[in-house]
Amino acid sequence: MSLFKAASTVSLLTLASRITGLARDLLMAAVFGATALTDAFNVAFRIPNLFRRLFGEGAFSQAFVPALAHTREQQGEEATRRLVDSVATVLAWVLLVTCVVGVAASPALVWALASGLRQDPQAFDAAVRMTRWMFPYIGFMSLVALSAGILNTWKRFAIPAATPVLLNVALIGAAWWGAPWFAARGIEPIYAMAAGVMLGGVLQLGIQIPALRRLGMLPRIGLAASRLREAWRDPGVRRILSLMGPALLGVSVAQISLLINTQIASWLPAGSVTWLFYADRLMEFPTALLGVALGVVLMPQLASARGAGNDERYSSLLDWGLRLVVLLAAPASAALLVFGLPLVATLFHYGAFRDSDVLQVTLALAGYGVGLLGLVGIKVLAPGFYASQDTRTPVKIAVVVLVLTQVMNVAFVPLFKHAGLALSIGLGALLNAGWLLVGLRQRGSWRPAPGWPRFLLQVVAATALLAVFLAWAAAYFDWVALRAQAAQRAGLLASLLLASVAVYFGALWAGGLKLRQFVTR
């Protein structure tokens, strides 16, 4: 499978995930609006997600996938199976202990993440209760991360990319059917969303099992203490743990930044956490479609190239990924900056979601849009270090960027409230990506292929033309007033987005850019 085809497969399935995710968020906005209780749910959901990103998809994946690819390249299938069994055994036991402790410590975790919720005792108590319901989600999703790492190493990208759809479907069902069912029995409807999260975790893990069994790579988890001791002593497990140390610190930096921002937002006007959540969901569309898809595809390829000692292929893979990031993230950033209000109004402005909520989410979205190129670029640049089993350098960069981000918060939050938090994240991402890029260049891992200046000029010119077109479209129509004509507003948005694609790629074609070079890589 070509890199472009693999990345396209992941992107299309990620698109399905993001579309169902938007449907979920749209339904939640209409049913629950932006209130202290929706803030409570978002805080409660963020806690297991924080631990999942620390121990599952974050530090674990960054250490596990390169080690797995290297073992397969150097030692063969049988040694790889033994490594998978040992890693799964250790991971399962660690997750069991983590979930038990997390459920017991829920009040302290909620206070640490969003102490401002204490201003509304009902919201704080609801956040604690939902955290207890949802904390075992980390166990399911960390095992999903293990399964995805195996499948991606064997170039089976489709199922890992499709699994998030199941979570969204579960949450849509929770909002559509579960919330009224809870309300009819005198239970706060928001609790239905917590039940939906747990159902989604079960479904996502369940769909991975048949795919692993077909590969003959279904992990055998040892339940006996003797098997745990044996797995703990496995050299491959020890190697992954040694790599996880710096990677865990690096991911922790990002999560500490998120924790600080959530803590600050919890003290801002009610609804601030939710406004940032919806802006983040829109920002994740291009981040996931571009950055995550490229990162998923490139990581095992880069690790394989490094394991084979093929430096030329390593560099060319990075160069291809970086060009694709610039080509697609630049216009997406322009759209978030100048066309945010039409996007937010069309997607969320229904039911309990107010006119003022549209404006607040739009402001946060613009802050994220400033740094979108960096947010996407990190997903390609960081694997350039991880695939070489260097997890320390990105950590050092991330620590400095965290400090700078909080300095920016001090300056921006008093001026822009919740939007200042988004702006600090965006600018911090640009600093992070730029630093990673310079590091790869200096060590010779990335050697720019010919044609970069001309390519950048073509993209900048096409993006500027697109921005002018979208700014006109945002100002010409009264998107908030079109609430009563929902179908007309949605049709207008779809038509303008299609036209913007034609404007951008038409400008690139007129400028002489040959898009086929990205497809045939």
VEXLUMSE-359547 format. One line per field, with one value per residue (C-alpha): residue number from 1; y, x, z. Coordinates in nm, 2 decimals. Example, Ala and Ser with C-alpha at 12.3 -4.5 7.8 and 13.67 -1.06 7.14 Angstrom:
<recs>
num <- (1 | 2) $
v <- (-0.45 | -0.11) $
u <- (1.23 | 1.37) $
w <- (0.78 | 0.71) $
</recs>
This chain:
<recs>
num <- (1 | 2 | 3 | 4 | 5 | 6 | 7 | 8 | 9 | 10 | 11 | 12 | 13 | 14 | 15 | 16 | 17 | 18 | 19 | 20 | 21 | 22 | 23 | 24 | 25 | 26 | 27 | 28 | 29 | 30 | 31 | 32 | 33 | 34 | 35 | 36 | 37 | 38 | 39 | 40 | 41 | 42 | 43 | 44 | 45 | 46 | 47 | 48 | 49 | 50 | 51 | 52 | 53 | 54 | 55 | 56 | 57 | 58 | 59 | 60 | 61 | 62 | 63 | 64 | 65 | 66 | 67 | 68 | 69 | 70 | 71 | 72 | 73 | 74 | 75 | 76 | 77 | 78 | 79 | 80 | 81 | 82 | 83 | 84 | 85 | 86 | 87 | 88 | 89 | 90 | 91 | 92 | 93 | 94 | 95 | 96 | 97 | 98 | 99 | 100 | 101 | 102 | 103 | 104 | 105 | 106 | 107 | 108 | 109 | 110 | 111 | 112 | 113 | 114 | 115 | 116 | 117 | 118 | 119 | 120 | 121 | 122 | 123 | 124 | 125 | 126 | 127 | 128 | 129 | 130 | 131 | 132 | 133 | 134 | 135 | 136 | 137 | 138 | 139 | 140 | 141 | 142 | 143 | 144 | 145 | 146 | 147 | 148 | 149 | 150 | 151 | 152 | 153 | 154 | 155 | 156 | 157 | 158 | 159 | 160 | 161 | 162 | 163 | 164 | 165 | 166 | 167 | 168 | 169 | 170 | 171 | 172 | 173 | 174 | 175 | 176 | 177 | 178 | 179 | 180 | 181 | 182 | 183 | 184 | 185 | 186 | 187 | 188 | 189 | 190 | 191 | 192 | 193 | 194 | 195 | 196 | 197 | 198 | 199 | 200 | 201 | 202 | 203 | 204 | 205 | 206 | 207 | 208 | 209 | 210 | 211 | 212 | 213 | 214 | 215 | 216 | 217 | 218 | 219 | 220 | 221 | 222 | 223 | 224 | 225 | 226 | 227 | 228 | 229 | 230 | 231 | 232 | 233 | 234 | 235 | 236 | 237 | 238 | 239 | 240 | 241 | 242 | 243 | 244 | 245 | 246 | 247 | 248 | 249 | 250 | 251 | 252 | 253 | 254 | 255 | 256 | 257 | 258 | 259 | 260 | 261 | 262 | 263 | 264 | 265 | 266 | 267 | 268 | 269 | 270 | 271 | 272 | 273 | 274 | 275 | 276 | 277 | 278 | 279 | 280 | 281 | 282 | 283 | 284 | 285 | 286 | 287 | 288 | 289 | 290 | 291 | 292 | 293 | 294 | 295 | 296 | 297 | 298 | 299 | 300 | 301 | 302 | 303 | 304 | 305 | 306 | 307 | 308 | 309 | 310 | 311 | 312 | 313 | 314 | 315 | 316 | 317 | 318 | 319 | 320 | 321 | 322 | 323 | 324 | 325 | 326 | 327 | 328 | 329 | 330 | 331 | 332 | 333 | 334 | 335 | 336 | 337 | 338 | 339 | 340 | 341 | 342 | 343 | 344 | 345 | 346 | 347 | 348 | 349 | 350 | 351 | 352 | 353 | 354 | 355 | 356 | 357 | 358 | 359 | 360 | 361 | 362 | 363 | 364 | 365 | 366 | 367 | 368 | 369 | 370 | 371 | 372 | 373 | 374 | 375 | 376 | 377 | 378 | 379 | 380 | 381 | 382 | 383 | 384 | 385 | 386 | 387 | 388 | 389 | 390 | 391 | 392 | 393 | 394 | 395 | 396 | 397 | 398 | 399 | 400 | 401 | 402 | 403 | 404 | 405 | 406 | 407 | 408 | 409 | 410 | 411 | 412 | 413 | 414 | 415 | 416 | 417 | 418 | 419 | 420 | 421 | 422 | 423 | 424 | 425 | 426 | 427 | 428 | 429 | 430 | 431 | 432 | 433 | 434 | 435 | 436 | 437 | 438 | 439 | 440 | 441 | 442 | 443 | 444 | 445 | 446 | 447 | 448 | 449 | 450 | 451 | 452 | 453 | 454 | 455 | 456 | 457 | 458 | 459 | 460 | 461 | 462 | 463 | 464 | 465 | 466 | 467 | 468 | 469 | 470 | 471 | 472 | 473 | 474 | 475 | 476 | 477 | 478 | 479 | 480 | 481 | 482 | 483 | 484 | 485 | 486 | 487 | 488 | 489 | 490 | 491 | 492 | 493 | 494 | 495 | 496 | 497 | 498 | 499 | 500 | 501 | 502 | 503 | 504 | 505 | 506 | 507 | 508 | 509 | 510 | 511 | 512 | 513 | 514 | 515 | 516 | 517 | 518 | 519 | 520 | 521) $
v <- (0.00 | 0.34 | 0.60 | 0.83 | 0.55 | 0.45 | 0.81 | 0.86 | 0.54 | 0.66 | 1.02 | 0.90 | 0.68 | 0.96 | 1.19 | 0.94 | 0.96 | 1.34 | 1.36 | 1.13 | 1.33 | 1.65 | 1.49 | 1.39 | 1.74 | 1.90 | 1.69 | 1.75 | 2.13 | 2.12 | 1.90 | 2.04 | 2.38 | 2.53 | 2.51 | 2.43 | 2.06 | 2.04 | 2.18 | 1.90 | 1.63 | 1.77 | 1.79 | 1.43 | 1.30 | 1.48 | 1.30 | 0.95 | 1.10 | 1.26 | 0.93 | 0.76 | 1.00 | 0.97 | 0.59 | 0.47 | 0.65 | 0.89 | 0.76 | 0.40 | 0.42 | 0.64 | 0.38 | 0.06 | 0.11 | 0.18 | -0.11 | -0.34 | -0.24 | -0.28 | -0.62 | -0.74 | -0.61 | -0.75 | -1.07 | -1.19 | -1.29 | -1.53 | -1.28 | -1.01 | -1.23 | -1.29 | -0.92 | -0.85 | -1.11 | -0.97 | -0.61 | -0.69 | -0.87 | -0.58 | -0.33 | -0.51 | -0.53 | -0.17 | -0.06 | -0.27 | -0.09 | 0.25 | 0.22 | 0.11 | 0.40 | 0.65 | 0.56 | 0.60 | 0.93 | 1.09 | 1.39 | 1.48 | 1.45 | 1.67 | 1.93 | 1.92 | 1.97 | 2.21 | 2.35 | 2.63 | 2.39 | 2.42 | 2.75 | 2.53 | 2.24 | 2.05 | 2.07 | 1.96 | 1.66 | 1.57 | 1.58 | 1.35 | 1.10 | 1.09 | 1.06 | 0.74 | 0.61 | 0.68 | 0.62 | 0.25 | 0.39 | 0.43 | 0.06 | -0.01 | 0.26 | 0.17 | -0.18 | -0.03 | 0.16 | -0.17 | -0.33 | -0.03 | -0.03 | -0.40 | -0.35 | -0.04 | -0.21 | -0.48 | -0.20 | -0.28 | 0.09 | 0.07 | -0.08 | 0.14 | 0.45 | 0.34 | 0.25 | 0.61 | 0.60 | 0.35 | 0.59 | 0.86 | 0.63 | 0.53 | 0.89 | 0.99 | 0.70 | 0.83 | 1.18 | 1.08 | 0.79 | 0.77 | 1.13 | 1.12 | 0.77 | 0.91 | 1.22 | 1.01 | 0.83 | 1.15 | 1.11 | 1.41 | 1.35 | 1.44 | 1.11 | 0.93 | 1.07 | 0.90 | 0.57 | 0.62 | 0.67 | 0.34 | 0.16 | 0.32 | 0.19 | -0.16 | -0.15 | 0.00 | -0.28 | -0.55 | -0.47 | -0.50 | -0.86 | -1.04 | -0.84 | -0.94 | -1.30 | -1.31 | -1.18 | -1.44 | -1.16 | -1.16 | -1.09 | -1.37 | -1.19 | -1.37 | -1.37 | -1.55 | -1.35 | -1.57 | -1.47 | -1.11 | -1.14 | -1.32 | -1.05 | -0.77 | -0.92 | -0.94 | -0.72 | -0.58 | -0.47 | -0.31 | -0.13 | 0.00 | 0.11 | 0.30 | 0.47 | 0.55 | 0.74 | 1.05 | 1.00 | 1.00 | 1.33 | 1.47 | 1.37 | 1.49 | 1.83 | 1.86 | 1.72 | 1.96 | 2.24 | 2.11 | 2.07 | 2.43 | 2.56 | 2.37 | 2.49 | 2.85 | 2.81 | 2.67 | 3.01 | 3.20 | 3.26 | 2.95 | 2.78 | 2.86 | 2.49 | 2.40 | 2.68 | 2.56 | 2.20 | 2.28 | 2.49 | 2.21 | 1.96 | 2.18 | 2.22 | 1.85 | 1.80 | 1.91 | 1.80 | 1.44 | 1.42 | 1.55 | 1.52 | 1.20 | 1.02 | 1.11 | 1.03 | 0.69 | 0.60 | 0.75 | 0.61 | 0.24 | 0.34 | 0.56 | 0.30 | 0.04 | 0.27 | 0.35 | -0.02 | -0.10 | 0.19 | 0.36 | 0.73 | 0.85 | 0.69 | 0.82 | 1.18 | 1.15 | 1.02 | 1.32 | 1.56 | 1.41 | 1.43 | 1.80 | 1.91 | 1.75 | 1.92 | 2.26 | 2.19 | 2.11 | 2.27 | 2.62 | 2.66 | 2.49 | 2.75 | 3.03 | 2.89 | 2.87 | 3.23 | 3.40 | 3.16 | 3.03 | 3.19 | 3.03 | 2.69 | 2.73 | 2.87 | 2.60 | 2.31 | 2.40 | 2.69 | 2.49 | 2.42 | 2.54 | 2.68 | 3.06 | 3.34 | 3.44 | 3.08 | 3.10 | 3.41 | 3.27 | 2.94 | 3.14 | 3.35 | 3.03 | 2.87 | 3.17 | 3.12 | 2.76 | 2.85 | 3.07 | 2.76 | 2.50 | 2.45 | 2.38 | 2.15 | 1.94 | 1.96 | 1.82 | 1.50 | 1.45 | 1.60 | 1.42 | 1.07 | 1.18 | 1.16 | 0.87 | 0.64 | 0.68 | 0.59 | 0.94 | 1.04 | 1.29 | 1.57 | 1.63 | 1.63 | 1.91 | 2.12 | 2.05 | 2.16 | 2.50 | 2.55 | 2.47 | 2.75 | 2.99 | 2.90 | 2.98 | 3.31 | 3.38 | 3.29 | 3.55 | 3.81 | 3.68 | 3.55 | 3.89 | 4.04 | 3.76 | 3.52 | 3.17 | 3.27 | 3.37 | 3.01 | 2.89 | 3.15 | 3.05 | 2.69 | 2.79 | 3.00 | 2.74 | 2.47 | 2.69 | 2.73 | 2.35 | 2.25 | 2.51 | 2.38 | 2.02 | 2.11 | 2.28 | 1.98 | 1.73 | 1.95 | 2.00 | 1.63 | 1.55 | 1.34 | 1.57 | 1.70 | 1.92 | 1.80 | 2.06 | 2.29 | 2.41 | 2.79 | 2.76 | 2.53 | 2.76 | 3.06 | 2.86 | 2.76 | 3.11 | 3.27 | 3.01 | 3.04 | 3.42 | 3.40 | 3.15 | 3.37 | 3.67 | 3.45 | 3.31 | 3.65 | 3.78 | 3.48 | 3.52 | 3.89 | 3.88 | 3.64 | 3.68 | 3.33 | 3.37 | 3.51 | 3.20 | 2.98 | 2.96 | 2.83 | 2.55 | 2.36 | 2.67 | 2.76 | 2.41 | 2.40 | 2.74 | 2.63 | 2.32 | 2.51 | 2.77 | 2.49 | 2.32 | 2.65 | 2.71 | 2.38 | 2.48 | 2.82 | 2.68 | 2.39 | 2.59 | 2.86 | 2.59 | 2.45 | 2.79 | 2.85 | 2.53 | 2.30 | 1.93 | 1.75 | 1.42 | 1.42 | 1.37 | 1.08 | 0.88 | 0.90) $
u <- (0.00 | 0.14 | 0.19 | -0.07 | -0.32 | -0.26 | -0.28 | -0.60 | -0.76 | -0.68 | -0.80 | -1.13 | -1.21 | -1.10 | -1.33 | -1.62 | -1.52 | -1.51 | -1.85 | -2.01 | -1.83 | -1.98 | -2.32 | -2.27 | -2.16 | -2.44 | -2.69 | -2.53 | -2.53 | -2.90 | -3.00 | -2.79 | -2.66 | -2.35 | -2.42 | -2.24 | -2.35 | -2.21 | -1.89 | -1.91 | -1.94 | -1.65 | -1.43 | -1.52 | -1.46 | -1.13 | -0.99 | -0.99 | -0.89 | -0.59 | -0.47 | -0.54 | -0.32 | -0.05 | -0.04 | -0.22 | -0.22 | 0.05 | 0.37 | 0.29 | 0.23 | 0.54 | 0.75 | 0.57 | 0.53 | 0.90 | 1.01 | 0.76 | 0.86 | 1.23 | 1.18 | 0.98 | 1.25 | 1.55 | 1.42 | 1.12 | 0.76 | 0.80 | 1.00 | 0.74 | 0.46 | 0.64 | 0.70 | 0.33 | 0.22 | 0.46 | 0.36 | -0.01 | 0.04 | 0.22 | -0.02 | -0.33 | -0.21 | -0.11 | -0.45 | -0.64 | -0.45 | -0.49 | -0.87 | -0.93 | -0.72 | -0.88 | -1.23 | -1.15 | -0.96 | -1.23 | -1.31 | -0.94 | -0.89 | -1.19 | -1.07 | -0.72 | -0.85 | -1.14 | -1.16 | -1.37 | -1.66 | -1.70 | -1.87 | -2.17 | -2.19 | -2.43 | -2.18 | -1.89 | -2.08 | -2.20 | -1.84 | -1.72 | -2.00 | -1.94 | -1.56 | -1.63 | -1.86 | -1.61 | -1.27 | -1.26 | -1.27 | -0.89 | -0.86 | -1.05 | -0.88 | -0.53 | -0.59 | -0.73 | -0.40 | -0.20 | -0.42 | -0.39 | -0.01 | 0.00 | -0.24 | -0.06 | 0.28 | 0.13 | -0.01 | -0.37 | -0.47 | -0.84 | -0.99 | -0.79 | -0.89 | -1.26 | -1.30 | -1.37 | -1.69 | -1.82 | -1.77 | -1.95 | -2.24 | -2.27 | -2.28 | -2.53 | -2.75 | -2.70 | -2.81 | -3.10 | -3.25 | -3.06 | -3.11 | -3.49 | -3.49 | -3.29 | -3.51 | -3.83 | -3.69 | -3.59 | -3.22 | -3.02 | -3.00 | -2.63 | -2.55 | -2.66 | -2.35 | -2.13 | -2.30 | -2.25 | -1.87 | -1.84 | -2.04 | -1.82 | -1.51 | -1.64 | -1.73 | -1.40 | -1.20 | -1.44 | -1.40 | -1.02 | -1.02 | -1.12 | -0.87 | -0.59 | -0.70 | -0.68 | -0.32 | -0.24 | -0.14 | -0.42 | -0.23 | -0.23 | -0.25 | -0.10 | -0.32 | -0.08 | 0.17 | 0.45 | 0.36 | 0.36 | 0.71 | 0.83 | 0.68 | 0.83 | 1.18 | 1.14 | 1.42 | 1.17 | 0.93 | 1.22 | 1.33 | 0.98 | 0.96 | 1.29 | 1.16 | 0.83 | 1.00 | 1.10 | 0.79 | 0.57 | 0.72 | 0.67 | 0.30 | 0.26 | 0.38 | 0.09 | -0.15 | -0.03 | -0.09 | -0.45 | -0.50 | -0.39 | -0.61 | -0.91 | -0.84 | -0.83 | -1.14 | -1.34 | -1.29 | -1.41 | -1.78 | -2.00 | -1.99 | -1.62 | -1.50 | -1.78 | -1.70 | -1.34 | -1.45 | -1.66 | -1.38 | -1.14 | -1.37 | -1.38 | -1.00 | -0.95 | -1.11 | -0.80 | -0.57 | -0.69 | -0.75 | -0.40 | -0.17 | -0.30 | -0.34 | 0.01 | 0.16 | -0.01 | 0.11 | 0.46 | 0.56 | 0.60 | 0.75 | 1.00 | 1.09 | 1.13 | 1.36 | 1.57 | 1.59 | 1.71 | 1.96 | 1.81 | 1.87 | 1.77 | 1.43 | 1.39 | 1.45 | 1.23 | 0.94 | 0.97 | 0.99 | 0.68 | 0.49 | 0.59 | 0.49 | 0.15 | 0.11 | 0.18 | -0.04 | -0.35 | -0.31 | -0.24 | -0.59 | -0.75 | -0.59 | -0.72 | -1.07 | -1.07 | -0.95 | -1.19 | -1.47 | -1.52 | -1.86 | -2.04 | -1.89 | -1.99 | -2.34 | -2.43 | -2.30 | -2.41 | -2.66 | -2.98 | -3.20 | -3.04 | -2.73 | -2.76 | -2.64 | -2.38 | -2.25 | -2.18 | -1.97 | -1.77 | -1.69 | -1.59 | -1.34 | -1.18 | -1.17 | -0.97 | -0.72 | -0.67 | -0.66 | -0.35 | -0.15 | -0.31 | -0.01 | 0.20 | -0.06 | -0.07 | 0.31 | 0.39 | 0.21 | 0.46 | 0.77 | 0.76 | 0.75 | 1.08 | 1.24 | 1.03 | 1.11 | 1.48 | 1.38 | 1.47 | 1.20 | 1.41 | 1.45 | 1.08 | 1.04 | 1.29 | 1.13 | 0.78 | 0.89 | 1.02 | 0.71 | 0.48 | 0.65 | 0.62 | 0.25 | 0.17 | 0.35 | 0.13 | -0.18 | -0.08 | -0.09 | -0.38 | -0.65 | -0.72 | -0.77 | -0.95 | -1.08 | -1.12 | -1.01 | -0.68 | -0.63 | -0.68 | -0.45 | -0.17 | -0.21 | -0.19 | 0.12 | 0.28 | 0.22 | 0.39 | 0.70 | 0.70 | 0.68 | 0.94 | 1.18 | 1.13 | 1.18 | 1.51 | 1.62 | 1.56 | 1.74 | 2.04 | 2.09 | 2.05 | 1.74 | 1.55 | 1.73 | 1.49 | 1.43 | 1.46 | 1.17 | 1.07 | 1.08 | 0.86 | 0.63 | 0.58 | 0.52 | 0.25 | 0.07 | 0.09 | -0.06 | -0.34 | -0.42 | -0.44 | -0.69 | -0.89 | -0.89 | -1.03 | -1.31 | -1.40 | -1.39 | -1.63 | -1.86 | -1.85 | -1.95 | -2.20 | -2.45 | -2.60 | -2.52 | -2.67 | -3.00 | -3.03 | -3.10 | -3.47 | -3.37 | -3.14 | -3.15 | -3.08 | -2.79 | -2.64 | -2.68 | -2.51 | -2.22 | -2.17 | -2.18 | -1.92 | -1.69 | -1.70 | -1.63 | -1.34 | -1.19 | -1.21 | -1.06 | -0.77 | -0.67 | -0.75 | -0.51 | -0.24 | -0.30 | -0.27 | 0.05 | 0.20 | 0.19 | 0.17 | -0.05 | 0.03 | 0.37 | 0.19 | -0.02 | 0.26 | 0.50) $
w <- (0.00 | -0.10 | 0.17 | 0.01 | -0.01 | 0.35 | 0.47 | 0.26 | 0.41 | 0.76 | 0.68 | 0.53 | 0.83 | 1.06 | 0.86 | 0.94 | 1.30 | 1.30 | 1.12 | 1.37 | 1.64 | 1.51 | 1.50 | 1.86 | 1.96 | 1.77 | 1.95 | 2.29 | 2.22 | 2.13 | 2.42 | 2.70 | 2.58 | 2.76 | 3.13 | 3.46 | 3.42 | 3.07 | 3.21 | 3.47 | 3.21 | 3.00 | 3.31 | 3.41 | 3.06 | 3.04 | 3.35 | 3.21 | 2.87 | 3.04 | 3.19 | 2.85 | 2.67 | 2.94 | 2.96 | 2.66 | 2.33 | 2.44 | 2.61 | 2.56 | 2.18 | 2.13 | 2.30 | 2.19 | 1.81 | 1.74 | 1.96 | 1.81 | 1.45 | 1.54 | 1.70 | 1.39 | 1.16 | 1.35 | 1.53 | 1.33 | 1.40 | 1.69 | 1.90 | 1.82 | 1.95 | 2.28 | 2.32 | 2.26 | 2.52 | 2.78 | 2.71 | 2.73 | 3.06 | 3.23 | 3.08 | 3.20 | 3.56 | 3.56 | 3.42 | 3.68 | 3.97 | 3.80 | 3.76 | 4.12 | 4.25 | 4.01 | 4.11 | 4.47 | 4.42 | 4.19 | 4.43 | 4.45 | 4.07 | 3.99 | 4.24 | 4.09 | 3.73 | 3.79 | 4.14 | 4.01 | 3.98 | 4.36 | 4.29 | 4.19 | 4.44 | 4.21 | 3.92 | 4.14 | 4.27 | 3.92 | 3.79 | 4.07 | 4.01 | 3.64 | 3.68 | 3.89 | 3.62 | 3.34 | 3.49 | 3.38 | 3.02 | 3.05 | 3.07 | 2.76 | 2.56 | 2.67 | 2.55 | 2.23 | 2.19 | 2.23 | 1.96 | 1.73 | 1.76 | 1.66 | 1.36 | 1.24 | 1.25 | 1.02 | 0.80 | 0.90 | 0.94 | 0.87 | 1.19 | 1.44 | 1.24 | 1.24 | 1.61 | 1.73 | 1.53 | 1.78 | 2.07 | 1.88 | 1.80 | 2.16 | 2.27 | 2.01 | 2.14 | 2.49 | 2.41 | 2.18 | 2.38 | 2.71 | 2.83 | 2.80 | 2.96 | 3.26 | 3.28 | 3.29 | 3.60 | 3.78 | 3.71 | 3.58 | 3.19 | 3.16 | 3.34 | 3.03 | 2.85 | 3.11 | 3.04 | 2.67 | 2.72 | 2.89 | 2.62 | 2.36 | 2.53 | 2.53 | 2.16 | 2.06 | 2.23 | 2.10 | 1.74 | 1.76 | 1.88 | 1.56 | 1.36 | 1.60 | 1.59 | 1.21 | 1.23 | 1.49 | 1.72 | 1.98 | 2.31 | 2.57 | 2.90 | 3.20 | 3.51 | 3.74 | 3.95 | 3.81 | 3.46 | 3.55 | 3.70 | 3.39 | 3.16 | 3.38 | 3.33 | 2.95 | 2.79 | 2.53 | 2.81 | 3.00 | 2.68 | 2.62 | 2.99 | 2.95 | 2.64 | 2.81 | 3.09 | 2.88 | 2.66 | 2.96 | 3.08 | 2.73 | 2.71 | 3.07 | 2.97 | 2.72 | 2.97 | 3.25 | 3.01 | 2.95 | 3.32 | 3.39 | 3.11 | 3.24 | 3.59 | 3.47 | 3.25 | 3.55 | 3.72 | 3.41 | 3.34 | 3.33 | 3.00 | 2.93 | 2.96 | 2.71 | 2.47 | 2.46 | 2.42 | 2.11 | 1.96 | 2.03 | 1.85 | 1.54 | 1.55 | 1.58 | 1.24 | 1.04 | 1.32 | 1.31 | 0.93 | 0.86 | 1.16 | 1.32 | 0.99 | 0.88 | 1.22 | 1.23 | 0.88 | 0.91 | 1.25 | 1.16 | 0.82 | 0.98 | 1.25 | 0.98 | 0.77 | 1.08 | 1.17 | 0.82 | 0.84 | 0.53 | 0.61 | 0.26 | 0.29 | 0.64 | 0.52 | 0.22 | 0.43 | 0.66 | 0.36 | 0.20 | 0.53 | 0.59 | 0.24 | 0.28 | 0.62 | 0.47 | 0.16 | 0.36 | 0.70 | 0.57 | 0.40 | 0.71 | 0.94 | 0.72 | 0.73 | 1.11 | 1.14 | 0.90 | 0.85 | 1.21 | 1.28 | 0.98 | 1.09 | 1.45 | 1.38 | 1.12 | 1.33 | 1.68 | 1.68 | 1.77 | 2.07 | 2.39 | 2.22 | 2.23 | 2.00 | 2.26 | 2.27 | 1.89 | 1.94 | 2.23 | 2.05 | 1.74 | 1.94 | 2.09 | 1.74 | 1.60 | 1.88 | 1.79 | 1.42 | 1.47 | 1.56 | 1.35 | 1.13 | 1.44 | 1.59 | 1.28 | 1.22 | 1.56 | 1.47 | 1.18 | 1.34 | 1.68 | 1.52 | 1.34 | 1.69 | 1.83 | 1.54 | 1.62 | 1.98 | 2.09 | 2.33 | 2.53 | 2.28 | 2.22 | 2.60 | 2.66 | 2.39 | 2.53 | 2.89 | 2.76 | 2.55 | 2.85 | 3.05 | 2.76 | 2.71 | 3.07 | 3.04 | 2.74 | 2.95 | 3.20 | 2.92 | 2.71 | 2.96 | 3.13 | 2.78 | 2.59 | 2.87 | 2.74 | 2.39 | 2.54 | 2.66 | 2.30 | 2.16 | 2.40 | 2.29 | 1.93 | 1.96 | 2.18 | 1.91 | 1.65 | 1.88 | 1.95 | 1.58 | 1.48 | 1.74 | 1.64 | 1.27 | 1.35 | 1.56 | 1.28 | 1.03 | 1.25 | 1.32 | 0.94 | 0.99 | 0.75 | 0.45 | 0.25 | -0.10 | -0.39 | -0.46 | -0.11 | -0.18 | -0.49 | -0.31 | -0.02 | -0.25 | -0.43 | -0.11 | 0.05 | -0.27 | -0.29 | 0.08 | 0.06 | -0.23 | -0.03 | 0.28 | 0.09 | -0.05 | 0.29 | 0.46 | 0.20 | 0.25 | 0.63 | 0.62 | 0.34 | 0.50 | 0.85 | 0.97 | 1.32 | 1.18 | 0.95 | 1.26 | 1.16 | 0.81 | 0.92 | 0.60 | 0.39 | 0.62 | 0.59 | 0.22 | 0.19 | 0.41 | 0.20 | -0.13 | 0.00 | 0.13 | -0.20 | -0.38 | -0.14 | -0.24 | -0.60 | -0.53 | -0.34 | -0.56 | -0.87 | -0.76 | -0.69 | -1.04 | -1.19 | -1.00 | -1.15 | -0.85 | -0.95 | -0.70 | -0.85 | -0.67 | -0.34 | -0.46 | -0.62 | -0.32) $
</recs>
